[in-house]
Amino acid sequence: MRSERRLFLADGPKAVEGALEVPERVVEVFATPAAAEQYDALLAGVDVSLVDDRALASLSDAVNPAGVVAVCRHFDTPLDAVLAEGAATLLAICADVRDPGNAGTVIRCADAAGADGVVLAGDSVDAYNPKTVRASVGSLFHVPFAIERDPVAAVRAAQAAGLTVLAADGGGEVDLFEADDLLARPTAWLFGNEAWGLPAELAALADHGVRIPILGRAESLNLATAAALCLYASARAGMRGH
């Protein structure tokens, strides 16, 4: 029903704050009386429906609900629009990323690094999953994002738009610490599934494979940490925001 009606919940003050930046996205805001008082500055001028704790808890899947929830309209962007006219110079493509916490954190990292968009491709988690929204800490509302069922199509569209596709791959031929010249180009980072990484056939479509050096004894890095390092390496090389 949620997807059929193209509605989702922004749960908690950060998510509600992000949603309210574009009021047209918001259908209705619910809050407990205590939360309405606590977040009075956030909710100033907003038509809020007051509900009791039990009713609010029925809307939230959080262990400890913050007491404020917004019902929002879907607002994902077509991939062509994200890539239109060379507008994107830093992009994150998530292929089959199924953990909502990881997906939300990648979106948050992309926002922090100044990326122009995120693509959730293949069998990736629903961007509107409450855990994804919460893990993004409001960033879902800041970064244009597209949903593309075919990861191959996402990679090829990025390349057609002039982006160099870099697959984050532990076996990649390029060391992240030695990739500044490469990273200074318009780039789409390609990240794979938490458990098994990128399929070989998808990684092979990338222009380069880039490995993050493991300097200690850790076997690997988790997806969100790897994404943060890669996106910030691009941000530094391109001096985004300066």
C-alpha positions in Angstrom: 0.0 0.0 0.0 2.8 2.4 0.9 4.5 2.0 -2.5 1.2 1.9 -4.4 0.1 5.3 -2.9 3.7 6.6 -3.3 3.8 7.7 0.3 6.4 7.0 3.0 7.2 8.1 6.6 9.9 10.5 7.6 10.4 9.5 11.3 12.2 11.7 13.8 13.2 15.4 13.9 16.1 15.2 11.3 14.0 13.4 8.8 11.1 15.7 9.3 13.3 18.8 9.1 14.7 17.5 5.7 11.2 16.8 4.5 9.9 20.3 5.4 12.6 21.9 3.3 10.3 21.2 0.4 6.8 21.5 1.9 5.2 20.1 -1.3 6.6 16.7 -0.4 4.8 16.6 3.0 1.2 15.4 3.2 0.8 15.5 7.0 2.8 15.8 10.2 2.0 13.9 13.4 3.5 14.6 16.8 2.9 13.9 20.4 2.1 17.0 22.6 5.5 16.6 24.3 7.4 16.3 21.0 5.5 19.3 19.6 6.7 21.3 22.5 10.2 20.0 22.3 10.5 20.7 18.6 8.5 23.9 18.5 11.1 25.7 16.4 11.1 22.9 13.8 7.3 22.8 13.6 6.7 26.5 13.7 4.1 27.4 11.1 3.4 23.7 10.3 -0.1 22.2 10.6 0.6 19.4 13.1 -1.9 16.7 14.0 -1.4 15.9 17.7 -1.6 12.2 18.7 -0.9 10.2 21.8 2.2 8.1 22.4 0.4 4.9 21.4 -0.8 6.3 18.1 2.6 7.7 17.3 4.3 4.4 18.1 2.0 2.7 15.6 3.5 4.9 12.9 7.1 4.4 13.8 9.3 1.3 13.7 11.9 2.9 15.9 12.6 1.3 19.3 12.3 4.7 21.0 10.2 6.9 18.7 11.2 10.6 18.8 7.5 11.6 18.8 7.3 13.4 15.4 6.6 11.8 12.0 5.8 13.2 8.6 3.9 11.4 5.8 5.7 12.3 2.6 5.3 11.8 -1.1 7.9 9.9 -3.1 10.3 12.2 -4.8 13.0 10.0 -6.6 14.4 11.5 -9.8 14.7 9.7 -13.2 18.3 8.6 -13.8 18.3 10.7 -17.0 17.5 13.8 -15.0 20.2 13.1 -12.5 22.7 12.9 -15.3 21.2 15.6 -17.5 23.5 17.9 -19.5 26.7 16.9 -17.6 25.2 18.2 -14.3 26.6 15.3 -12.3 30.4 15.2 -11.6 30.3 12.9 -8.6 27.8 10.1 -8.3 27.4 7.0 -6.1 25.8 3.9 -7.7 24.8 1.2 -5.2 24.3 -2.2 -6.9 22.2 -4.7 -4.9 22.9 -3.0 -1.6 20.3 -4.6 0.6 20.9 -3.4 4.1 18.9 -0.2 4.8 21.4 1.0 7.3 24.2 0.8 4.8 22.1 2.4 2.0 21.1 5.3 4.3 24.7 5.8 5.4 25.9 5.8 1.8 23.3 8.5 1.0 24.5 10.5 4.1 28.2 10.1 3.0 27.3 11.2 -0.6 25.5 14.3 0.8 28.5 15.1 3.1 31.0 14.7 0.3 29.0 17.0 -2.0 28.0 14.3 -4.5 25.4 15.2 -7.1 23.4 12.1 -6.8 22.9 8.5 -5.7 21.5 5.6 -7.8 20.0 2.6 -6.0 20.3 -0.1 -8.7 19.3 -3.7 -9.1 17.9 -5.4 -6.0 18.9 -2.6 -3.7 16.8 -1.8 -0.6 13.8 0.5 -1.0 15.0 4.1 -0.5 11.8 4.8 1.4 12.3 2.0 3.9 12.0 3.6 7.3 15.4 2.3 8.4 17.0 3.7 5.2 15.4 7.1 5.8 16.5 7.2 9.4 20.0 6.1 8.6 20.4 8.9 6.1 19.8 11.4 9.0 17.9 13.8 6.7 20.3 13.4 3.7 17.8 11.5 1.7 16.1 14.9 1.2 19.3 16.7 0.2 20.8 14.5 -2.6 19.0 13.7 -5.8 18.5 10.0 -6.1 17.3 7.6 -8.8 16.0 4.1 -8.7 17.2 1.9 -11.6 16.3 -1.8 -11.8 19.2 -2.6 -14.1 22.7 -2.0 -12.7 24.2 -2.4 -16.2 22.0 0.3 -17.5 23.0 2.6 -14.6 26.7 2.1 -15.3 26.3 2.6 -19.1 24.2 5.7 -18.6 26.8 7.2 -16.3 29.5 6.5 -18.9 27.4 8.0 -21.6 27.0 11.1 -19.5 30.8 11.5 -19.4 31.5 10.0 -16.0 34.4 7.7 -15.3 33.0 4.7 -13.5 35.2 3.4 -10.7 34.4 0.1 -9.1 35.2 0.0 -5.4 36.9 -3.5 -5.5 39.4 -5.0 -3.1 41.1 -6.6 -6.1 41.1 -3.4 -8.2 44.2 -2.5 -10.2 44.3 1.1 -8.9 45.3 2.0 -5.3 43.0 4.7 -3.9 46.1 6.5 -2.4 47.6 6.8 -5.8 44.6 7.8 -7.8 44.4 11.6 -7.5 44.6 12.2 -11.3 41.9 9.7 -11.9 39.7 11.0 -9.1 39.9 14.6 -10.4 37.7 13.6 -13.3 33.9 13.5 -13.2 33.3 10.2 -11.4 30.6 7.6 -10.7 31.6 5.3 -7.8 30.2 1.8 -8.1 29.6 0.0 -4.8 28.4 -3.6 -4.5 26.5 -5.8 -2.1 27.6 -6.0 1.5 28.3 -9.7 1.5 29.6 -10.6 -2.0 30.6 -7.3 -3.5 30.3 -6.6 -7.2 29.5 -9.4 -9.7 32.5 -9.9 -12.0 30.5 -9.0 -15.1 29.3 -5.7 -13.5 32.8 -4.8 -12.2 34.2 -5.5 -15.7 32.0 -2.7 -17.1 33.7 -0.1 -14.9 36.5 2.0 -16.4 38.8 1.1 -13.5 38.7 -1.0 -10.3 40.0 0.9 -7.3 41.1 -0.8 -4.1 41.3 0.8 -0.6 44.7 -0.3 0.9 44.4 -2.4 4.1 47.3 -1.3 6.2 46.6 -3.4 9.2 45.3 -6.9 9.8 41.6 -6.2 9.1 40.2 -8.5 6.4 38.1 -5.7 4.8 36.1 -2.6 5.3 32.3 -2.5 5.5 30.4 -0.9 2.7 29.5 2.4 4.3 33.1 3.0 5.5 34.5 2.2 2.0 31.9 4.5 0.4 32.9 7.3 2.8 36.6 6.9 1.9 36.0 6.8 -1.8 33.6 9.7 -2.0 35.8 11.9 0.2 38.9 11.0 -1.9 37.0 12.3 -4.9 35.9 15.4 -3.0 39.4 16.1 -2.0 40.9 15.5 -5.5 38.3 17.7 -7.1 38.3 20.3 -4.2 34.5 20.2 -4.1 33.0 23.0 -2.1 36.1 25.3 -2.4 
